[in-house]
Amino acid sequence: MKKLFLLFIPILFLFTACSSDDDNENNQVDLTVDITGSWDVTGLDYEGESEVVFDGQTLTLTYDGFGKDFDAQVVFSENPNTVESFGSYTIVLTVNFMGQNQTEEYPVDLSDDFSTGSWSIEGNQMVVIDSNTGEEQTSQIIQLTQNKMVLLTEQNIIEDGIEISITLEMTLER
């Protein structure tokens, strides 16, 4: 079971989005806000499900997690629109597999998982293209104020016969 569980962990960290929210301005999206500058990562929530067929049986793994010990920043620049992330945090991930829960902590180094790319805002969507892989990631802007941004990313991935659905919400503050 642990080997199967460990197969899913690297896939989780390939896709990271950034965001944040204002306590007094929940769910406000002001698309006129200038997002350029440095944002601190202050919150992160993961949840998802993975399915794999093994020896003719479909095995389902569910997980949820949250970030802690944040020492990470995301910097947005314009002309050209670039985004850079650096720093680290820890994710506390609880996995349920075959009725058994397992909680573990994993260090995440943003410079390993995503370091630079380009960004654009299209309606209430932020599109980020990783400069290393060319992969595009679209996130819904849930909140955007002068001091906080919250992005919600939902992805469905099929990797080596494993179906993975991930929901990620990240909070950034300046």
C-alpha positions in Angstrom: 0.0 0.0 0.0 2.8 2.4 0.9 4.4 2.0 -2.6 1.1 2.7 -4.3 0.6 5.8 -2.1 4.1 7.1 -2.8 3.4 6.9 -6.6 0.7 9.5 -6.2 2.7 12.1 -4.1 5.0 13.4 -6.8 2.1 13.9 -9.1 0.3 16.1 -6.6 3.2 18.5 -6.5 3.5 19.0 -10.2 0.5 21.2 -10.2 0.5 24.2 -7.9 -1.6 27.4 -8.1 -1.4 30.6 -6.1 -3.9 32.7 -4.4 -5.2 34.6 -1.3 -8.2 36.3 0.3 -9.1 39.4 2.4 -10.9 38.8 5.8 -13.2 41.7 5.3 -13.7 41.3 1.6 -14.5 37.6 1.1 -15.2 36.5 -2.4 -14.5 40.0 -3.8 -12.9 39.8 -7.2 -11.5 43.2 -8.4 -9.9 42.5 -11.8 -8.5 46.0 -11.9 -6.1 45.2 -9.1 -2.4 45.3 -10.2 -1.1 41.9 -9.1 2.5 42.7 -9.9 4.9 42.4 -7.0 5.7 39.9 -4.3 3.0 37.8 -2.7 3.5 35.5 0.4 2.0 32.1 0.3 -0.2 31.9 3.4 -2.7 29.1 2.8 -3.0 25.9 0.8 -5.6 23.2 0.7 -5.5 20.1 -1.4 -8.2 17.4 -1.9 -8.6 14.7 -4.5 -9.1 11.2 -5.6 -7.0 8.7 -7.6 -8.0 5.5 -9.3 -5.8 2.8 -10.6 -6.7 -0.6 -12.0 -4.4 -3.3 -10.5 -4.9 -7.0 -11.3 -8.3 -6.3 -12.7 -9.5 -4.4 -9.7 -10.1 -0.6 -9.5 -8.4 0.8 -6.4 -9.5 4.2 -5.2 -7.3 6.5 -3.0 -8.7 9.7 -1.6 -6.7 12.5 0.0 -6.9 15.9 1.6 -4.2 18.1 2.9 -3.2 21.5 4.0 0.0 23.6 4.0 1.9 24.8 7.0 5.3 26.4 7.8 5.1 28.7 4.9 8.3 30.4 3.8 7.3 30.9 0.1 6.7 33.8 -2.2 5.3 34.2 -5.7 6.4 37.3 -7.7 4.4 38.6 -10.6 6.1 40.9 -13.1 4.7 42.5 -16.3 6.1 43.5 -19.7 6.6 40.6 -20.1 4.1 38.9 -17.8 6.3 36.5 -15.8 5.7 34.7 -12.6 8.4 33.2 -10.3 8.0 31.2 -7.2 10.5 30.3 -4.5 10.7 29.1 -1.0 9.1 26.2 0.8 6.3 24.9 2.9 5.1 21.6 4.3 2.0 19.8 3.3 0.2 17.6 5.8 -1.5 15.0 3.6 -4.1 12.5 4.8 -4.7 9.6 2.5 -7.5 7.0 2.7 -6.8 3.8 0.9 -8.9 0.6 1.4 -10.4 2.1 4.6 -7.1 3.0 6.2 -6.1 6.6 6.9 -2.5 7.6 6.8 -1.2 11.1 7.5 2.2 12.2 6.6 4.1 15.5 6.2 6.0 16.3 3.0 8.3 19.2 2.4 7.7 21.1 -0.8 10.4 23.3 -2.4 8.7 25.5 -5.0 11.9 26.0 -6.9 11.9 22.3 -7.6 8.2 22.0 -8.6 7.6 25.3 -10.4 10.0 28.1 -10.6 9.2 30.4 -13.6 6.5 30.9 -16.2 4.3 33.4 -17.9 0.9 34.5 -16.7 -2.3 36.1 -18.1 -5.7 36.9 -16.7 -8.7 36.1 -19.0 -12.0 37.0 -17.4 -11.9 35.5 -13.9 -9.3 33.0 -14.9 -5.5 33.1 -14.3 -3.5 31.2 -16.9 0.1 30.2 -16.1 2.4 28.5 -18.5 5.4 26.8 -17.0 8.5 27.9 -18.8 10.3 24.6 -18.2 7.5 22.2 -19.4 5.2 24.4 -21.4 2.3 23.1 -19.5 -0.7 25.4 -19.1 -2.6 25.6 -15.8 -5.8 27.6 -15.5 -7.1 28.7 -12.1 -10.3 30.4 -11.2 -9.8 33.7 -9.3 -12.0 33.3 -6.2 -10.8 36.4 -4.5 -8.7 39.4 -5.6 -8.1 42.5 -3.6 -5.1 44.8 -3.2 -3.7 42.5 -0.4 -5.1 39.0 -1.0 -5.6 36.6 -3.9 -7.2 33.2 -3.8 -7.0 30.9 -6.8 -8.8 27.6 -7.2 -7.4 25.0 -9.5 -9.2 21.8 -10.5 -7.4 19.2 -12.7 -8.0 15.8 -14.0 -4.9 13.9 -15.0 -4.2 10.5 -16.3 -0.6 9.5 -15.7 0.7 5.9 -16.3 -2.9 4.5 -16.1 -3.7 6.3 -12.9 -6.7 8.7 -13.0 -6.2 11.7 -10.6 -8.5 14.5 -9.8 -7.1 17.4 -7.8 -8.6 20.5 -6.3 -6.1 23.0 -4.9 -6.8 26.3 -3.3 -3.9 28.6 -2.5 -3.9 31.9 -0.7 -1.4 34.7 -1.3 -1.1 37.9 0.7 1.0 41.0 0.4 
